[in-house]
Amino acid sequence: MKNQTAAAKIAFQRNPVISFSPILFNIPGRGAELQIKVSAPATGNELPVILFSHGGGTSDFLFSMRGYGPVADYFASQGFVVIQPTHENSKALALDPTGPEGPMFWKSRAIDMRFILDHLSEIEAAVPTLKGRMNKTKIAAVGHSLGGHTVAMLAGMRMKDVEGQEVSFDEPVIQAFVIISAPGDGADLGDWASAHFAALKGSDFSRMKREALVVAGDKDYHAVFSARENWRSDAYYRSPGAKCLLTVFGGEHGLGGIMGYDSDEKSDNPEMLLFVLDNILAYLQTKLFSNTLYWENKMQALHKEAQPLGKIECKEA
């Protein structure tokens, strides 16, 4: 019964939302036009913005602007404008994965996010009924899996390109970062992942100083990526600065279904998914609106639960 209740809350928002796509931008040098989907509340003004970065995988559309329906619907119903680009690594674009950035297109992904930041007014104007309703000073970046890696770059994680040159994509305009199920420190990358996703070896959290919420499932472990079971939490443990870590008990990589409705019925867990989204919401409300009560109340309530679905730990700068 609890799962049914959670599913109803996610799938049928109490507040109506609008969804508009595609918004298209032709960008010189990009392998395909940038496709964007926007989800937003049907009513309201001064709406904060979430830039959401999808992950990577074998599905054609889950890992594109058309995936992650639970995320877009949930946060739009809670008063956010959710902007979802289709990054160049998406199978939906069928780009050559053997190029200098393939198969992850890691640098292009961060550039996509910066492009969106620079063109928020055009995006807002393209969506019927949205013009003039966005608060472009309240911006969060949220990403899952490879999208979490992209958000970490915007928060100050360093990378190295194919020539070994350090690359930085720190983005001061963004006020809140949420890094979900992201790859960990490149120094601990396993042999298989080093062969197939060599760019991840350049991931370095040692100067990622911005505040962030890191979300990871305690069952999100695959030895081909790292021998360490908490590798997906490295954005918290191996970075300086104030951070919080939400560990989801029993959570695998999809955290109960974050990538799409019924994308994998064997691991769908609406109660877990709602738990993750509710906690992220509380964090964003605090960071974007300078009200500590949302996040503090969430942490205190979780601490008092007899059978919590997860735990939150935080560290100071």
C-alpha positions as CSV (number, residue, x, y, z in Angstrom):
1,M,0.0,0.0,0.0
2,K,2.9,2.4,0.8
3,N,4.3,1.8,-2.7
4,Q,1.0,2.5,-4.3
5,T,0.6,5.8,-2.4
6,A,4.1,6.9,-3.3
7,A,3.5,6.0,-7.0
8,A,0.3,8.1,-7.0
9,K,2.1,11.1,-5.6
10,I,4.7,10.9,-8.3
11,A,2.6,10.0,-11.3
12,F,-0.3,12.3,-10.6
13,Q,0.9,15.7,-9.3
14,R,-1.5,17.8,-7.2
15,N,-0.3,20.8,-9.2
16,P,-0.7,20.8,-13.0
17,V,2.4,21.1,-15.1
18,I,3.2,22.0,-18.7
19,S,5.8,20.3,-20.9
20,F,7.2,21.8,-24.1
21,S,9.7,20.3,-26.6
22,P,11.7,20.4,-28.6
23,I,13.4,23.7,-28.4
24,L,16.3,23.6,-30.9
25,F,19.6,25.4,-31.1
26,N,22.1,25.0,-33.9
27,I,25.5,25.5,-32.4
28,P,28.6,25.6,-34.6
29,G,30.9,22.7,-34.1
30,R,28.4,20.6,-32.2
31,G,27.7,17.2,-33.7
32,A,23.9,17.7,-33.6
33,E,21.5,20.5,-32.8
34,L,20.9,21.0,-29.1
35,Q,17.4,19.6,-28.2
36,I,15.8,20.9,-25.0
37,K,12.6,20.0,-23.2
38,V,11.1,22.3,-20.6
39,S,8.6,21.3,-17.8
40,A,7.1,23.9,-15.6
41,P,4.1,24.6,-13.3
42,A,1.0,25.7,-15.2
43,T,0.7,28.7,-12.9
44,G,2.9,30.9,-10.7
45,N,5.7,33.4,-11.1
46,E,9.3,33.8,-9.9
47,L,9.9,30.2,-10.7
48,P,13.4,28.8,-9.8
49,V,15.2,26.8,-12.5
50,I,16.7,23.3,-12.5
51,L,19.2,22.4,-15.2
52,F,19.0,18.6,-15.3
53,S,21.7,16.5,-16.9
54,H,20.8,12.9,-17.9
55,G,23.0,9.9,-17.7
56,G,24.4,7.5,-20.3
57,G,23.3,4.0,-21.2
58,T,22.0,1.8,-23.9
59,S,18.4,3.0,-24.0
60,D,17.6,5.4,-26.8
61,F,15.3,7.8,-25.0
62,L,15.7,7.4,-21.3
63,F,19.1,9.1,-21.6
64,S,17.9,12.1,-23.4
65,M,15.5,15.1,-22.9
66,R,12.6,12.5,-23.1
67,G,13.8,10.5,-20.1
68,Y,13.7,11.1,-16.4
69,G,9.9,11.8,-16.4
70,P,9.6,11.3,-12.6
71,V,12.2,14.0,-12.0
72,A,10.8,16.5,-14.4
73,D,7.2,16.0,-13.4
74,Y,7.9,16.0,-9.7
75,F,9.9,19.2,-9.6
76,A,7.7,21.0,-12.0
77,S,4.7,20.2,-9.8
78,Q,6.7,21.7,-6.9
79,G,7.2,25.0,-8.6
80,F,10.4,24.6,-10.6
81,V,11.2,25.1,-14.3
82,V,13.1,21.9,-15.3
83,I,15.3,22.3,-18.4
84,Q,16.5,19.0,-19.9
85,P,19.0,18.9,-22.8
86,T,19.8,15.9,-24.9
87,H,23.6,15.6,-24.6
88,E,25.7,14.3,-27.5
89,N,26.3,11.0,-25.8
90,S,22.6,10.1,-26.1
91,K,21.9,7.0,-28.2
92,A,18.9,9.0,-29.6
93,L,21.4,11.1,-31.6
94,A,23.4,8.1,-32.9
95,L,26.7,10.1,-33.0
96,D,30.0,8.4,-33.5
97,P,31.2,7.3,-30.1
98,T,34.8,6.8,-31.2
99,G,35.7,10.4,-31.6
100,P,38.0,12.4,-29.3
101,E,35.3,12.8,-26.7
102,G,33.4,9.5,-27.2
103,P,31.8,7.7,-25.9
104,M,30.9,10.1,-23.0
105,F,31.2,13.5,-24.7
106,W,32.1,14.7,-21.2
107,K,33.3,18.2,-22.2
108,S,30.4,18.8,-24.6
109,R,27.9,18.0,-21.8
110,A,29.3,20.7,-19.6
111,I,29.3,23.1,-22.5
112,D,25.6,22.3,-23.1
113,M,24.8,23.4,-19.5
114,R,26.7,26.6,-19.9
115,F,25.0,27.3,-23.2
116,I,21.6,26.9,-21.5
117,L,22.6,29.3,-18.8
118,D,23.6,31.9,-21.4
119,H,20.3,31.4,-23.3
120,L,17.7,31.2,-20.5
121,S,15.7,34.2,-21.8
122,E,15.4,32.6,-25.3
123,I,14.3,29.3,-23.7
124,E,11.8,31.0,-21.5
125,A,10.3,33.0,-24.5
126,A,10.0,29.8,-26.6
127,V,7.6,28.1,-24.2
128,P,4.0,29.3,-24.4
129,T,2.7,30.8,-21.2
130,L,6.2,30.8,-19.5
131,K,7.6,34.1,-20.6
132,G,8.3,36.4,-17.7
133,R,7.6,33.7,-15.0
134,M,11.1,32.4,-14.5
135,N,13.5,33.6,-11.8
136,K,16.8,33.5,-13.6
137,T,18.7,34.3,-10.4
138,K,17.6,31.1,-8.7
139,I,19.4,28.2,-10.5
140,A,20.2,24.7,-9.5
141,A,22.1,22.0,-11.5
142,V,21.0,18.4,-10.9
143,G,22.4,15.3,-12.7
144,H,22.2,11.5,-12.5
145,S,25.1,9.1,-13.2
146,L,27.1,10.6,-16.0
147,G,24.9,13.7,-15.5
148,G,26.1,13.8,-11.9
149,H,29.6,13.8,-13.3
150,T,28.6,16.8,-15.4
151,V,27.2,18.7,-12.4
152,A,30.3,17.9,-10.4
153,M,32.4,19.7,-13.2
154,L,30.2,22.7,-12.8
155,A,30.7,22.6,-9.1
156,G,34.5,22.6,-9.4
157,M,35.6,19.0,-10.1
158,R,38.6,19.0,-12.5
159,M,39.1,16.8,-15.6
160,K,42.0,16.2,-18.0
161,D,41.5,16.1,-21.7
162,V,43.1,13.7,-24.2
163,E,46.3,15.8,-24.2
164,G,46.5,15.7,-20.4
165,Q,45.5,19.3,-20.0
166,E,43.5,20.2,-17.0
167,V,39.9,21.4,-17.8
168,S,37.7,23.4,-15.4
169,F,34.1,24.2,-15.9
170,D,33.4,26.0,-12.5
171,E,30.1,27.9,-12.9
172,P,29.5,30.6,-10.3
173,V,26.0,31.5,-11.6
174,I,24.6,28.2,-10.3
175,Q,23.6,28.4,-6.6
176,A,22.8,24.7,-5.8
177,F,24.3,21.4,-7.0
178,V,22.9,17.9,-6.6
179,I,25.1,15.1,-7.7
180,I,23.3,11.7,-8.0
181,S,24.9,8.3,-8.4
182,A,27.9,9.9,-10.1
183,P,31.2,8.2,-11.0
184,G,33.8,8.5,-8.3
185,D,37.5,9.4,-8.2
186,G,39.4,8.6,-11.4
187,A,42.4,7.3,-9.4
188,D,40.3,4.3,-8.3
189,L,38.7,3.5,-11.7
190,G,38.7,-0.3,-12.4
191,D,40.5,-1.8,-15.4
192,W,37.3,-2.5,-17.5
193,A,36.0,1.1,-17.0
194,S,39.5,2.5,-17.7
195,A,39.4,0.7,-21.1
196,H,35.9,1.7,-22.0
197,F,35.5,5.1,-20.3
198,A,39.1,6.3,-20.1
199,A,38.2,10.0,-19.6
200,L,36.9,9.1,-16.1
201,K,40.5,8.5,-15.1
202,G,40.9,12.3,-15.1
203,S,38.2,13.0,-12.6
204,D,39.6,14.8,-9.5
205,F,37.4,16.1,-6.7
206,S,40.2,17.6,-4.7
207,R,39.3,21.2,-5.6
208,M,35.5,20.9,-5.8
209,K,34.8,23.4,-3.1
210,R,31.2,24.4,-3.8
211,E,28.5,23.3,-1.5
212,A,26.6,20.3,-2.9
213,L,24.2,17.5,-2.1
214,V,25.6,14.1,-3.1
215,V,23.1,11.2,-3.4
216,A,24.1,7.6,-3.6
217,G,22.6,4.1,-3.1
218,D,24.4,1.8,-0.7
219,K,23.9,-1.0,-3.2
220,D,25.2,0.9,-6.2
221,Y,28.3,-1.1,-6.6
222,H,29.9,-2.6,-9.6
223,A,33.5,-3.9,-9.4
224,V,34.1,-3.1,-13.1
225,F,34.0,0.6,-12.1
226,S,35.8,0.4,-8.8
227,A,36.8,-2.1,-6.1
228,R,35.5,0.4,-3.5
229,E,31.8,-0.1,-2.6
230,N,31.4,3.6,-1.7
231,W,33.0,4.9,-4.9
232,R,29.7,6.6,-6.0
233,S,30.0,8.8,-2.8
234,D,33.4,10.2,-3.7
235,A,32.0,13.6,-4.5
236,Y,31.3,13.9,-0.8
237,Y,34.2,12.1,0.8
238,R,37.0,13.3,-1.5
239,S,36.1,16.9,-2.0
240,P,36.7,20.0,0.2
241,G,34.0,22.4,1.3
242,A,30.6,22.0,2.9
243,K,28.7,19.0,1.5
244,C,25.9,16.7,2.5
245,L,25.5,13.0,1.6
246,L,22.2,11.3,1.3
247,T,22.8,7.5,1.4
248,V,19.7,5.5,0.2
249,F,19.4,2.2,1.9
250,G,19.0,-0.6,-0.6
251,G,19.4,1.9,-3.4
252,E,20.9,0.6,-6.7
253,H,21.9,2.9,-9.6
254,G,18.4,3.9,-10.6
255,L,17.3,4.7,-7.0
256,G,13.9,3.2,-7.4
257,G,13.1,4.4,-10.9
258,I,14.7,7.9,-11.4
259,M,15.3,7.4,-15.1
260,G,11.7,6.8,-16.1
261,Y,8.3,5.5,-15.3
262,D,8.4,1.7,-15.2
263,S,11.8,1.7,-17.0
264,D,12.8,-1.5,-15.2
265,E,9.9,-3.0,-13.2
266,K,12.2,-5.4,-11.4
267,S,13.9,-2.5,-9.5
268,D,11.1,0.1,-9.5
269,N,10.5,1.2,-5.9
270,P,8.2,4.3,-5.8
271,E,8.6,4.7,-2.1
272,M,12.4,4.9,-2.5
273,L,12.1,7.2,-5.5
274,L,9.7,9.6,-3.6
275,F,12.1,9.6,-0.6
276,V,15.0,10.7,-2.9
277,L,13.0,13.4,-4.6
278,D,11.5,14.8,-1.4
279,N,15.0,15.1,0.1
280,I,16.4,16.8,-2.9
281,L,13.5,19.2,-2.9
282,A,14.1,20.1,0.7
283,Y,17.8,20.7,0.0
284,L,17.0,22.9,-3.1
285,Q,14.4,25.0,-1.2
286,T,17.0,25.7,1.5
287,K,19.9,26.6,-0.9
288,L,17.9,28.7,-3.3
289,F,15.7,30.5,-0.8
290,S,18.0,30.9,2.2
291,N,15.6,29.1,4.5
292,T,17.4,26.4,6.5
293,L,14.2,25.0,8.0
294,Y,13.4,22.8,5.0
295,W,16.6,20.9,5.1
296,E,17.1,20.9,8.8
297,N,13.5,19.7,9.4
298,K,14.1,16.9,6.8
299,M,17.3,15.7,8.5
300,Q,15.7,15.8,12.0
301,A,12.6,13.9,10.9
302,L,14.8,11.3,9.2
303,H,16.9,10.9,12.3
304,K,13.8,10.1,14.4
305,E,12.3,7.5,12.1
306,A,12.4,3.9,13.4
307,Q,13.0,2.4,10.0
308,P,14.5,5.1,7.8
309,L,14.9,4.7,4.1
310,G,18.3,6.4,4.3
311,K,20.6,8.6,6.2
312,I,22.0,12.1,5.8
313,E,25.4,13.2,6.9
314,C,27.0,16.6,6.4
315,K,30.4,18.2,6.8
316,E,31.5,21.8,7.2
317,A,33.8,23.7,4.9
